[in-house]
Amino acid sequence: MSLTDLEEFGSGADPNSSTSDDDLGRLAELGLLHAQGETRGRYYTAGEPLRDLRAECRRRRRPVTDPYPWMRSRLAEARGPRPTSGPAGLTAGA
């Protein structure tokens, strides 16, 4: 699949004349999607090019740094001690 294939797909997108089934079928032909199942139970999964793109994006992501590392302890202080048991002897979180 090439960029030309994608451009060709996009240029033919006429919302009045094509249906979503046609669009999904064309994306499957291009290898961007894989059709799973038949008729009403059909669904689509990412094809190899989309999986590769996702993997590359994930590989390039920088880790998220917590901008408020002190917040968790401050919230716990403000909340006060948690009860060890609730109504009818139930323990908190159970």
Summary of the structure (lengths in Angstrom):
residues: 94
radius of gyration: 25.2
end to end distance: 52.8
largest distance: 67.7
contacts: 159
relative contact order: 0.08
helix: 50%
strand: 11%
